[in-house]
Structure formats: structure tokens, C-alpha cells
Amino acid sequence: MLMKCMEAYNWIDEFFIEKGHLFLKILNSRWDSAWKVVDDLVDFLRSYGIGKWARILDLGCGNGRFSIALASRGYRVIGIDISPIYIADAWRKAGIYGVLDRVSFQVGNVLDIDRFFPRGYF
């Protein structure tokens, strides 16, 4: 079982790190669709009393399309993705959309999430 997990992990590294530029084209082609999804997500969050004060953690954030859309609505968002290519693109887009004060991005593996934040941060 452990070997199968390691094989999957290596596949992810190869696809999203070494060949990340290929999937980035797909992420960029779907950029505009994120805004409608986030509209619905914000309605959902508000229905549970989760307002703009909330911290949002976007695991596997890609190039930040959902993180940036949430930040543009006032939420404080941290996006984590394994691909340095995606994170660089996310930072660039956050600057374009003027949300650098409400969003941050980190390169990292979601399997190591406990290394990123102190206990109880979210």
C-alpha cells in the first residue's frame, strides 16, 4: 500500500512540477469560470455566518483562480500548491487583480500541511 502511495506521489511531482506549464494552459483557459463558482461559495459561506473576517485555506490552489476571486470579495486567503510554476502565476495574477493585501501563496505539498501553520490557525 505504501508503495502505491509513493508511486502516486511521484506521478504528481512529475506532472505538476516538471511539466506544470502544460496544465497551466488549461487552468488559464478556465480562469473566468472561477468567479461564478466563488459567487456561489460566498453565498454558502455567508449562510453559515462565515464572513470576510474568515481565513480561507485553498489547498491545491493551482494558479490561484479561486483564491484571488475570494480575496477580491474581502476574504483573507492562503493558497498552497505543489507547483512553483502555478504559484508564480498566482502571485502575478494577485498583483494584477489588486489583492496582494488579502492573499498569499506558498509552494508546498498538501500532505505536509501540518508544517505550514501553527495548531488551530484555521
N, C-alpha and C positions, 0 to 999 in steps of 0.2 A: 504494500500500500504506500509506504513512504517513497519507494522508487517511482511510483506513478505520479505522486505529488511533485517530486523533483523534476520529472520529465515535463510536466505541465508548466512548472516554474521556468524551466529553460526555454520552452516554446514561447512563453510570454516575453521573456527577455529578448529573444531573437526578433520576434515580430514587432514589439513596441519600442524597443531601444535601438536595435541595429537597423531595422527597416521602418522606423516610425514615420519617416517622411511619406511613405506610401499611403498609410492610413490617414495622415494629416489632411490629405486632399479630400477624403470622404468627410472628415469632421468639418472642414471648412464649407463643403457643399451643403451641409445641414445646419449651418450656423443660424440662419433666420428662424428655423423651426423651434429653436430653444425658447424664444420669447413667449410663444403661446403656451408651451409646457410650463414655463415658470409662472405665467399668469394663473394657471390652474393650481400650481403648487402653492403660490402665495395665498390664494383663497382657502386652500386646505389648511395651511399653517394658521391663518387667522381664525378659522373655525375652531381651532383648539387653543386659541389665546396666545399663539406664538407670534409676537410682533417683531418689529425691526430691531429690537434690543437683542434678539437671539443671535447666538453664534451658530453658523451652519458649516458643517464639515462635508465637503464634496470629495468622496473617495473615488479614485479613478476618474478625475475631473477632465482628462483629455486636455484640450486647448482652452478650457475654461468657459465654454459657452453657457452652461447653467450657472456657474459661479458668478460670472460677470453680470448675467441677467438678474440674479438675485441681489447682487451688490448694487446694481442700478436702481433697485427698489428699496434700498436702505439697509439691507441685511449685512452683517459682517460675516464674510465667508473665507474659509481656508480651503484651498483645493490642493489635493495631493495626487500625483500621478507618477508612474514609474518611468515615464519617457521624458528625458531632458528636452527633446525637440518640442513636445507638446507644452511643457511648462514655459519654455522660452516664448512660444507663440501666445500663450495665455497672458504672460506679463506684457507683451507688446500690445495685445488687444485691450487689456485693462487700462493701459495708458490712453489708447485711442478713445475708449468709452468713458474716461474720466472717473474711474472708480478705484484708483490706487490707494485711496484712504480707507476703503472698506473691504478690500480683497487682498489676499496674499496666496502665493503658490509655493509649493515645495516639491522637489523631486524625492520620491520615496516609494517603497513597496507597501501596500496596504497590509500585508502580512506582518509588517513591523510597526504597526500603528502605535503600539504602547511606548515606543521610543520617541515619539514626536511631542507628546503632551503630558503634563502632569496629571495625575489621577484626579478625576472629577472636573476637568477643564470643560468638557461638554456636558 
